[in-house]
């Protein structure tokens, strides 16, 4: 199956020492494990930036495949460049794990970050379900370690945040240690429509999450009702005709 890359690398303004990475939309397992787009391709794209000293990473994602996200986090974490992460709206689920690769994480004041325990859809017998639960516990453990390394929070505190599916404002993320700086000047535009979250032009399906905060809802446009047109007033009768009619009436009465 051919995949479509969900990332984009480029040099910043022809500056060979500064690179950019855009991670917008779903972290997709299909494109990650597809025939023509692989973890190897991501690494090659990263290396193609050359000997950069700074990498600016822009994230606006509701998450996606946990293994793809963990692989991206590891590759970025190992890179020698100073990594500045900008949350351009939302870093939810595994996208928040990728963000932890940053040496500095910057969020606009109305951006959001969400952490939760991993989830999946599985088919099989009881043994399969038990194995799946054990595997998911191990995945959660690795994510907890990533968060703890960045935030310095205790394991139990992180587990509580993940169990509660915690949606953090920029100030919350700063207080917990998930972010390092709030960008006051930049604003994030967010709205909900038909169960889809639209943040800075990026559409995300957040229906699988439990505690999605209230966002402004975009109503379906309705046709404006045409104002009723009042009937045209009947023309005023001619004064001379009125006088003639009155005279005839008086004549008839006198006769």
N, C-alpha and C positions, 0 to 999 in steps of 0.2 A: 504494500500500500504506500503510495507516494504521499509525503507529508509537506506541510507548509511551515516554514520557519516562523516561530513566534518571537524571535529576537532579531535585533538589527544592530550591528556594530558599524561605527564610522569614526573617522578622525574628526576632531573638533576644529573647524575653521582652518584647515590646512596646517594645523599645529601638530607636528609629528610626535610630540611628547604627551599630548592629552587625547584620550579616546572617549567615546561615548557608547553606551549600551542602552537600547530601548527594550524594555520588557512590558508590553502592553497586551491585555487580553488573557485568555486562558493559557496556563502552562500545560500544553497538550501532550498527552501520552502518544497520540497517533503520530504527530509530527516528530516526536522525540525518538520513537522506535521504528519509524517508517523506513522504507528501503533506501531513500536518498537523503534523509536528514537524521543524523545520529549524534550521540554525545561527542563523537570524534569530530563532526562538522562544527559543533559549537566551539570546541577547543581550537580547531584550525582557524575559525573566524576571530577568536580572541587573540591568537598568536599573530595573525595577519596585521594587527595594529602595530606590531613592531615593538621597539624598546620604549614603551610609554612609561611615564612616571606618575601619571594620574589618570584614573578612569572614573568618569561620571556615569552613574547608573540611574536610569529613570524608570520607575515602576508604577504601573497602574493596572492591577490585576486582582481578580477575585480568587486566584489560586488555580489548582489543577492537579496534575499527577505528582504524587509525593516523591517518587523516585527520580523523576526528571528534575524537580526542584532541588532535591538534595544534591544531585550531581552538579547542578549549576552552582549551588552554594559552595561546594567543595572546590570547584575549579576557580571561582572568583576569589575565594579565601586564600588559595595558594599563590595567586598572582602577586608579584612584587610591587605593583603600582599602588599608590594611595587611592583608596576607593571611597568616593563620595556618593551616597545613595540619596536620591530625591524621591519622595513618595508623591507622585503626581495625582493623587486622588485617593486610591485605596491599595493597601497591601494586605490581603486577607489570606488565611490558610497558608499553603506552602509558599505563597509570594512573600509572606512575612518572614519566613525562614531564609529565603534568598536575600532579603534586605539585611539580615544579620551579618552578611559578608562585608558590609561597609565599615570602614574605619570611622566614618561619620555618617549619621543618618539624619536627614533634614526633612521636616514635614511642614507644609503650609498649615496655618492654624485650624482650618476646617477640613483637613485630610483625615483619614482614618486608617487604623490597623486592627486586624482581627486575628486572634489565636484560638485554636480549638484542638480537640483530640481528633486524630485521623479517623476516617470512616470509609466504608466500602460497601459494595453489593456483592454477596457471595452465594454460590449454589453448591450444595453438596450435603453429605450426611453429617451426623453429630461429630464424628472425628474430624471432618473437614472444618466444621465451624470452630471446634476447639483449637485446631492448628491456626486458623485464621485469626482468632482472638489473641493467641500467643504472639503471632507475627505482628499484629497491630500494636500490642504492648511494647514490642521491641522498637517499632517505628516511633512510637510516642517517646520512648526513652531517648532515642537519638535526637529528636526535636527538642526535648526538654534540655538536653545538654547544650544544644546550640543556643537556645534562649538564655540559659544560665551563664554561658561564656560571655555573652554580650551585656546582660543586665546586672549580673551579680546577685540576682534574686535566689532565695532558697528553692530547692526542688519542690517542696510542698506548696509554696506560693505559686510557682509556675503551673503545677498540676491543677491547682484550684482555678487559675485563670483559664486554662485550656478546657477543663471540665465544664465551666460555665459559658463557654463560647463567648469570650470577652471581646467586645468592640470598643476600641480605645480611640478617643480623640487625640489630637496632637499633644495636648497638655497631659492627658493620661499616659500616653506613650513616653513622654519626657519624664514624668514622675516615676514610672516603673523602670525606666532605663532602656526601653526599646527604641528611643529616639534621643538624639543629642542636641537638636536645635529646632526651634520653631521659626518658620519663615513667615513673617508678618505680612509682607507685601503681596504675596501670591494668594489668589482665591481659587477655590475648587467649586465647580458647578455640578450639582448632583440632583437627580430626580428619579422617581419610580414611575413605571408605566407597565401595566399588565404583568407584574411580578418580575420585571427586568429592571436592574439598576443601571442608570446611565450616569457615568462620572467622566467629566471632561471629554465627552464625545465617545467614550468607550462603553459599550453595552456589556453587561455581565448578568448571568443568571445566578441569583442568590437564593433561589427557592429551596436549595438543599440545607440552608442554614436556618437555625432556630430563633435567634435573637436579633434579627436584622433591625437596626434602629429606624425610626421614622425619617423618611426623606420626603420632600415635597412631591406630591403626586401630580403627574401631567394628565389632565383630563382630555378625553377625546374631543376634538373640535366639533362643534355643532353648527349647523347652518343658522344664520341669522334669520329670524322670522321677518317677513316683509310686513311693514306697517300697512294697515288697511287704508286704502285710498278713499277719502270722503267723497260722496257724490257731489257732482258739480251743482251749485245752486241753480234753481230754475230762473230763467231771465225775468227781470222785473217787467210787468206788463206796461205797454205803452200808455202814457197818461191820457192821450187823446182817445184811445180805444176805450179806456175806462170810463171817461166822461160820456161817450156815446152809449155805452152799455147801460150806464145809470139812467140816462135820458129815456132809453127804450123801456127800461123797467118801470120808471115813473109813469110813462104814457100808458103802459099796460095796466098799471094799478088804477089810473084815473078812468080808463075805459071800463 
